[in-house]
């Protein structure tokens, strides 16, 4: 088994994020003593981390070897692929590589973090652009996805070629961009592919994901159906092709465009700066939109995932300059991300209660995924004919299923790995070599800390059971205060009894224990906690404060 994990004359793969989960993609390739990072993403927090918005992969493994890290190649601009860049790029201190649209968004993030000019950002201007990075030669290959400039990476190494898909799908009508053709992909397969490192997100979908062109036609029909009604469309801000479609829909249905959401404003600006959305209608402001006849405005809004502070959430709560009333229509031109069902349902219930009609992708073909269904995976296998399949970008069940699909399609070897599994791809039989440290970090306020550190563990406990504070001052009766216990009108009686219990426990101490602060502290803590459990059934965290006691 390897000791220091320095790549020798071999080709290694290591995921620090994105394998065993959807999001937070961070992948490493190792060869001849050097490492190359592909993507540096983050994910959004759920209830698992109270008070936290952003979650990152723990980069400790590569930070300890940062002198051997050559660069970070970014496949596309979704947050789960670039979102951690402003938090770690300065510390890693290596060059970044990205195509223009992605580079523009990354540059804005670096500027906000005060890192613009301090981190080398290399823009790959041409489709199929090629860069030499140590033992790696990396070529960008455009593939369709739900954002502009989605790319696969063809990584040439002394041990063979890697086809790293990034996020992708097959789309004969992508609206934005020109994906690499079947013929070009077959040529790559003819030249030989050692390993296909492939998106697993939609492996359980038995159908192709579908085309943006078909969504264009469906949105046109849906908006046209609602003549005389105000229409709001919520979609992912980063989906430039969808924004292009909505601009066309507004123009062809005689509606003015109004944009509600800062992330939409930013994406439109970046897209236009990079040659996209050049014919997008000039948006009207909120006041103008509200003054137009209802059937003459199309509003594009953020918030389709139930974010309460986003534009749609504020509209649903009657707390936005765009006021929705009975008879208005909201089109959800986006998929429901797993985990967001409750907040999305809340907003939809608010809208429904006010008589606002809703249409989702279950009722009309107004959204299409940016990830490949099973037929698309099988097509790519046939075209590339890799020797090894490494599923990534999925939960364990997604990756294991893709391995089964790949085996059935005739791929000789499949490696199902998870974050922290160090895999040798060549030479010899591909497989897991060792496990290295991989975990999660959270952005907690302004501090990046371990996701399961003391602070987060304590916060979960407090959220579960509440907290008691016991103050022991010399010559005074114990003072007990409670936060988060379900006692309501019984709280004063509980506090009085808990204080008496604490005093009784201290008075029962004998001998030298009566002078030992640690013993007094523990007696008070246990007495208060038992009182809380007796009154409420909860076991709160207890903090005992002893002014004047030795530290």
C-alpha positions in Angstrom: 0.0 0.0 0.0 1.2 3.5 -0.8 2.7 5.5 2.1 3.0 9.1 1.1 0.7 8.8 -2.0 3.1 10.7 -4.3 2.2 9.6 -7.9 5.0 7.5 -9.4 5.2 6.3 -13.0 1.5 5.7 -12.9 -1.9 7.4 -13.4 -3.9 8.0 -10.2 -7.4 9.4 -9.7 -8.8 10.8 -6.4 -12.1 12.5 -5.8 -12.2 14.8 -2.8 -15.8 15.8 -3.5 -18.7 14.8 -5.8 -18.3 11.0 -5.5 -21.0 9.7 -3.2 -22.9 12.9 -3.4 -24.3 15.3 -6.1 -22.4 18.6 -5.9 -19.1 19.9 -4.4 -17.1 18.4 -7.3 -13.3 18.2 -6.7 -11.2 15.7 -8.7 -7.5 15.1 -8.8 -5.3 13.3 -11.3 -1.8 12.2 -10.3 1.1 11.3 -12.6 4.9 11.4 -12.3 5.0 13.2 -8.9 2.4 15.9 -9.9 -1.3 16.5 -9.4 -3.9 18.2 -11.6 -7.2 19.4 -10.1 -10.4 19.3 -12.1 -13.1 21.6 -10.7 -13.3 23.2 -7.3 -17.0 23.3 -6.3 -19.2 23.6 -3.3 -22.7 22.7 -2.3 -25.5 24.4 -0.3 -26.2 23.4 3.2 -29.4 21.8 4.4 -30.7 21.2 7.9 -27.7 19.1 8.7 -25.6 22.2 9.4 -27.7 24.8 11.3 -26.7 28.4 10.5 -24.6 27.4 7.5 -25.1 28.2 3.8 -22.1 26.8 2.0 -20.3 23.5 2.3 -16.9 22.7 0.8 -14.7 19.6 0.3 -11.9 19.2 2.8 -8.8 19.9 0.7 -6.3 18.8 3.4 -4.9 16.0 1.2 -3.8 18.3 -1.6 -3.0 21.3 0.7 -0.3 19.1 2.2 1.1 18.5 -1.3 0.4 21.9 -2.8 4.0 22.2 -4.1 3.1 19.3 -6.4 -0.3 20.7 -7.6 0.1 22.2 -11.1 -3.2 23.9 -11.7 -7.0 23.8 -11.5 -8.9 23.2 -14.7 -12.6 24.2 -14.6 -15.1 22.4 -16.8 -18.0 24.9 -16.5 -19.5 27.6 -14.4 -22.0 25.9 -12.2 -21.5 26.5 -8.4 -20.9 22.9 -7.7 -17.9 23.1 -10.0 -16.5 26.6 -9.3 -18.2 27.8 -6.1 -15.2 27.1 -3.8 -12.7 28.9 -6.0 -12.7 32.3 -4.2 -12.3 30.5 -0.8 -9.3 28.3 -1.7 -7.6 29.6 -4.8 -5.5 32.1 -3.0 -4.2 29.5 -0.5 -3.6 26.9 -3.2 -1.7 29.5 -5.3 -1.9 27.6 -8.6 -3.1 28.8 -12.0 -6.8 28.4 -13.0 -7.9 27.5 -16.5 -11.4 28.1 -17.9 -13.2 29.1 -21.1 -14.3 32.7 -21.4 -17.8 32.6 -19.9 -16.7 30.5 -17.0 -13.5 32.7 -16.6 -15.7 35.8 -16.5 -17.8 34.5 -13.6 -14.7 33.2 -11.8 -13.0 36.6 -12.2 -16.1 38.3 -10.6 -15.9 35.9 -7.7 -12.2 36.6 -7.3 -12.8 40.3 -7.4 -15.4 40.1 -4.6 -12.9 38.1 -2.5 -10.1 40.6 -3.2 -8.1 38.1 -5.1 -8.3 39.5 -8.7 -4.8 39.8 -10.0 -3.4 37.7 -7.1 -4.6 34.4 -8.7 -3.5 33.5 -12.2 -6.6 33.0 -14.4 -5.9 31.6 -17.9 -8.7 31.9 -20.5 -8.9 29.2 -23.0 -10.4 31.1 -26.0 -10.9 28.4 -28.6 -13.2 25.4 -28.7 -11.0 22.3 -28.4 -8.3 24.6 -26.8 -5.3 22.6 -25.7 -3.0 23.3 -22.7 0.2 21.5 -21.5 0.4 21.2 -17.7 3.3 19.1 -16.6 2.7 15.5 -17.6 -0.9 16.3 -18.6 -2.1 17.7 -21.9 -5.7 18.9 -21.5 -8.1 19.6 -24.4 -11.5 21.3 -23.9 -14.3 19.5 -25.7 -17.7 21.4 -25.8 -20.7 19.3 -24.7 -24.3 20.3 -24.2 -25.3 21.2 -20.6 -27.7 23.6 -18.9 -25.2 26.4 -18.9 -23.1 28.1 -21.6 -19.7 26.5 -22.3 -20.1 23.2 -20.7 -17.0 21.1 -21.5 -15.6 17.7 -21.2 -11.8 17.4 -20.8 -9.6 15.1 -22.8 -6.5 14.6 -20.7 -3.5 13.0 -22.4 -1.0 11.3 -20.0 2.0 9.0 -20.5 -0.3 6.2 -19.5 -3.3 6.9 -21.8 -6.1 9.3 -22.3 -8.8 10.3 -19.8 -12.2 11.5 -21.1 -13.5 13.5 -18.1 -17.1 14.4 -19.1 -17.9 17.1 -16.6 -21.7 17.7 -16.6 -23.2 16.8 -20.0 -26.0 15.5 -22.2 -26.7 14.9 -25.8 -28.7 17.6 -27.5 -29.3 18.0 -31.3 -30.9 21.4 -30.6 -28.8 23.0 -27.8 -29.9 26.6 -28.6 -26.5 27.9 -27.2 -23.1 26.6 -28.4 -22.0 23.8 -30.7 -21.3 20.5 -28.9 -18.7 18.1 -30.1 -20.3 15.9 -32.7 -20.8 12.1 -32.7 -18.2 11.8 -35.5 -15.6 13.7 -33.5 -16.3 11.6 -30.4 -16.0 8.4 -32.5 -12.6 9.6 -33.7 -11.5 10.1 -30.1 -12.7 6.5 -29.4 -10.8 5.2 -32.5 -7.6 6.8 -31.1 -8.1 5.1 -27.8 -9.5 6.1 -24.4 -8.1 4.6 -21.3 -10.7 5.8 -18.8 -14.1 7.5 -19.0 -14.8 9.5 -15.8 -18.5 10.2 -16.2 -21.4 12.1 -14.8 -23.9 9.6 -13.1 -26.7 12.0 -12.1 -29.5 10.8 -14.4 -28.5 7.1 -14.8 -31.9 6.0 -13.5 -33.7 7.9 -16.3 -34.6 5.3 -18.9 -35.2 8.0 -21.5 -32.9 10.6 -23.1 -33.0 13.9 -21.3 -34.4 15.7 -24.2 -33.6 18.8 -26.2 -33.6 22.6 -25.3 -35.2 23.0 -28.7 -38.2 21.0 -27.6 -38.4 23.1 -24.5 -38.3 26.2 -26.6 -41.4 25.0 -28.5 -43.2 23.9 -25.4 -42.6 27.2 -23.6 -43.8 29.1 -26.7 -47.1 27.1 -26.7 -47.5 27.4 -22.9 -47.1 31.2 -22.8 -49.2 31.7 -25.8 -52.0 29.7 -24.0 -52.2 32.4 -21.3 -53.3 35.4 -23.3 -54.3 38.3 -21.2 -52.5 36.9 -18.1 -49.4 38.0 -16.3 -46.9 35.2 -16.7 -43.9 34.5 -14.4 -41.2 31.9 -15.4 -38.8 30.7 -12.8 -35.7 28.9 -14.0 -32.0 28.3 -13.1 -30.2 31.7 -13.6 -27.2 30.0 -15.2 -29.2 28.4 -18.0 -28.3 30.8 -20.8 -30.1 28.7 -23.4 -33.3 28.9 -21.4 -32.9 32.7 -21.1 -32.4 32.9 -24.9 -35.6 30.9 -25.3 -37.6 33.1 -23.0 -36.4 36.2 -24.8 -37.7 34.6 -28.1 -40.9 33.6 -26.4 -41.5 37.1 -25.1 -40.8 38.6 -28.5 -43.1 36.2 -30.4 -46.0 36.5 -27.9 -45.9 40.3 -27.8 -44.6 40.6 -24.3 -42.0 42.8 -22.6 -39.4 41.1 -20.5 -38.9 41.9 -16.8 -36.0 40.2 -14.9 -36.3 39.6 -11.1 -33.2 38.4 -9.4 -29.6 39.6 -9.0 -28.2 36.3 -10.2 -30.2 36.6 -13.4 -28.9 40.1 -13.9 -25.3 38.9 -13.4 -25.7 35.9 -15.8 -27.3 38.1 -18.5 -24.5 40.6 -18.2 -21.7 38.0 -18.4 -23.4 36.2 -21.2 -23.7 39.3 -23.3 -20.1 40.2 -22.5 -19.1 36.9 -24.0 -21.2 36.9 -27.2 -24.4 35.2 -26.0 -27.9 36.7 -25.6 -27.0 39.4 -28.1 -30.7 39.6 -29.2 -32.1 39.4 -25.7 -34.9 42.0 -25.3 -34.0 45.0 -23.1 -35.7 44.3 -19.8 -38.2 46.7 -18.3 -38.1 47.7 -14.6 -40.6 46.6 -12.0 -42.7 49.7 -12.1 -43.0 49.6 -15.9 -43.9 45.9 -15.7 -46.6 46.5 -13.2 -48.0 49.3 -15.4 -48.3 47.1 -18.5 -51.5 45.2 -19.4 -51.3 41.8 -17.8 -50.9 40.0 -21.1 -48.0 42.1 -22.2 -45.3 41.2 -19.7 -43.2 38.1 -19.2 -41.3 38.0 -15.9 -38.2 35.8 -15.4 -37.6 35.2 -11.7 -35.2 33.4 -9.5 -36.4 31.2 -6.6 -37.7 28.0 -8.3 -36.0 25.9 -5.6 -38.0 27.5 -2.8 -35.5 30.0 -1.6 -37.5 32.3 0.6 -35.4 35.4 -0.1 -35.3 34.9 -3.9 -37.7 36.8 -6.1 -40.4 34.2 -6.5 -40.5 33.5 -2.7 -41.0 37.2 -2.1 -43.7 37.4 -4.7 -45.5 34.4 -3.1 -45.2 36.3 0.2 -46.5 39.5 -1.2 -43.2 41.2 -0.4 -41.9 42.1 -3.9 -42.5 45.0 -6.3 -44.0 42.5 -8.7 -47.4 41.8 -7.3 -49.1 38.6 -8.2 -52.9 38.2 -8.0 -55.5 35.5 -8.8 -55.4 34.6 -12.5 -51.6 35.1 -12.9 -49.6 32.2 -14.0 -46.2 30.8 -12.8 -44.3 28.4 -14.9 -41.6 26.3 -13.1 -39.1 25.8 -16.0 -36.7 24.0 -13.7 -36.4 20.6 -12.0 -37.0 20.1 -8.3 -33.6 19.4 -6.7 -33.8 16.6 -4.2 -34.0 18.0 -0.7 -35.9 21.2 -1.8 -39.3 19.6 -1.9 -40.5 21.2 1.3 -39.5 24.9 0.6 -40.8 24.5 -3.0 -44.1 23.1 -1.8 -44.4 26.0 0.7 -44.1 28.6 -2.1 -46.5 26.6 -4.4 -49.1 26.4 -1.6 -48.8 30.2 -1.0 -49.4 30.8 -4.7 -52.2 28.3 -4.9 -54.0 29.9 -1.9 -54.1 33.2 -3.8 -55.6 31.7 -6.9 -52.4 31.8 -9.0 -52.1 29.0 -11.6 -48.9 26.9 -11.7 -47.4 24.8 -14.4 -44.5 22.5 -13.8 -42.4 20.1 -15.9 -44.9 17.3 -14.9 -47.7 19.1 -16.8 -45.8 20.4 -19.8 -42.4 19.9 -21.4 -41.1 23.2 -20.1 -37.8 21.9 -18.6 -35.2 19.4 -19.6 -32.3 18.1 -17.5 -28.7 19.0 -18.3 -27.5 15.4 -17.4 -27.6 12.2 -19.5 -30.2 9.6 -19.3 -29.3 5.9 -19.8 -29.5 6.0 -23.6 -27.1 8.9 -23.7 -24.6 7.1 -21.5 -24.8 4.0 -23.7 -24.3 6.1 -26.8 -21.2 7.7 -25.3 -19.8 4.3 -24.3 -20.3 3.1 -27.9 -18.5 6.1 -29.4 -15.6 6.3 -27.0 -15.1 2.5 -26.2 -13.1 3.2 -23.0 -11.1 0.5 -21.2 -12.2 1.7 -17.8 -15.3 3.4 -16.5 -15.1 5.6 -13.4 -18.6 6.9 -12.4 -18.6 10.3 -10.6 -21.0 13.1 -9.8 -23.7 11.0 -8.0 -24.7 9.3 -4.9 -23.3 5.8 -4.4 -26.5 4.3 -5.8 -26.1 6.4 -9.0 -22.5 5.5 -9.5 -23.0 1.8 -8.8 -25.9 1.7 -11.3 -23.7 3.4 -13.9 -21.0 0.8 -13.4 -23.7 -1.9 -14.1 -24.8 -0.1 -17.2 -21.2 0.2 -18.4 -20.5 -3.4 -17.7 -23.6 -4.5 -19.7 -22.4 -2.2 -22.5 -19.1 -4.1 -22.7 -16.7 -1.7 -20.9 -14.0 -4.1 -19.6 -13.4 -2.5 -16.2 -15.5 -0.4 -13.8 -14.2 1.3 -10.7 -16.9 2.4 -8.2 -15.2 4.8 -5.8 -16.2 7.4 -3.3 -14.6 10.6 -1.9 -11.2 9.7 -0.5 -10.6 6.5 -2.5 -7.2 6.7 -4.2 -7.5 4.8 -7.5 -4.8 3.6 -9.8 -6.0 3.7 -13.4 -2.7 2.5 -15.0 -0.5 0.6 -15.3 -2.0 -2.8 -14.5 -5.5 -3.6 -13.4 -7.4 -0.5 -12.4 -8.6 -0.3 -8.8 -8.5 1.2 -5.4 -5.1 1.6 -3.7 -5.9 3.3 -0.4 -8.2 5.6 1.4 -7.1 9.1 2.2 -8.7 11.8 4.3 -11.8 13.4 2.7 -14.5 15.3 4.5 -16.5 18.5 4.6 -15.9 22.0 5.7 -18.5 24.6 6.3 -18.6 28.4 5.9 -19.9 29.4 9.3 -20.2 33.2 9.4 -16.8 34.3 8.1 -15.0 31.2 9.3 -14.3 28.0 7.4 -14.4 25.1 9.9 -14.8 21.4 10.0 -18.4 20.3 9.2 -18.4 18.0 12.3 -16.3 20.2 14.5 -17.2 21.0 18.1 -19.1 24.1 17.2 -21.4 22.3 14.7 -21.9 19.3 17.0 -22.9 21.6 19.9 -25.2 23.6 17.7 -27.1 20.5 16.6 -27.4 19.4 20.2 -28.7 22.8 21.2 -31.2 22.8 18.3 -32.4 19.3 19.5 -32.6 19.8 23.2 -32.1 23.4 24.1 -29.7 24.8 26.7 -29.6 25.6 30.4 -27.2 28.1 32.0 -26.5 27.8 35.8 -24.8 30.6 37.6 -23.1 29.8 40.9 -22.1 33.0 42.7 -20.6 32.9 46.2 -23.1 33.7 48.8 -26.1 33.7 46.4 -28.7 31.1 45.5 -28.1 29.3 42.2 -29.6 31.1 39.2 -30.9 28.9 36.3 -31.9 30.2 32.9 -33.3 28.1 30.1 -33.4 28.5 26.3 -35.4 26.3 24.0 -37.2 24.1 26.5 -40.9 23.4 25.7 -42.2 24.6 29.1 -43.9 27.9 28.3 -46.2 28.8 31.2 -44.4 26.2 33.5 -41.0 27.8 32.9 -40.9 30.0 36.1 -41.8 27.0 38.3 -39.2 24.8 36.5 -36.5 27.4 37.0 -37.2 27.7 40.7 -37.2 24.0 41.2 -34.1 23.5 39.2 -32.3 26.1 41.3 -33.4 24.3 44.5 -32.1 21.0 43.0 -28.8 22.5 42.2 -28.4 23.9 45.7 -29.4 20.6 47.3 -26.8 18.7 45.1 -24.1 21.2 46.2 -25.0 20.9 49.9 -24.8 17.2 49.7 -21.1 17.4 48.9 -18.8 16.4 51.8 -15.2 16.9 52.8 -12.8 18.1 50.2 -15.4 17.9 47.5 -17.1 21.1 48.9 -13.9 23.0 47.9 -13.3 21.4 44.5 -14.6 23.6 41.7 -14.7 20.7 39.3 -16.8 18.5 41.6 -19.2 21.4 42.4 -19.5 22.2 38.6 -20.4 18.6 37.8 -22.9 18.3 40.7 -24.7 21.5 39.5 -24.7 20.4 35.9 -26.2 17.0 36.6 -28.8 18.3 39.0 -30.0 21.0 36.5 -30.1 18.5 33.6 -32.1 15.9 35.6 -34.6 18.6 36.5 -35.0 19.6 32.9 -35.5 15.9 31.9 -38.1 15.4 34.6 -40.0 18.5 33.6 -39.7 18.4 29.8 -38.4 15.0 28.7 -35.4 16.9 27.0 -31.7 16.5 27.9 -30.4 20.0 27.3 -26.8 21.2 27.1 -25.9 22.7 30.5 -23.4 25.4 31.0 -22.3 26.2 34.6 -20.8 29.6 35.3 -18.8 30.0 38.5 -17.6 33.6 38.9 -14.4 33.7 41.0 -13.7 30.0 40.6 -10.1 29.2 39.5 -9.7 28.4 35.8 
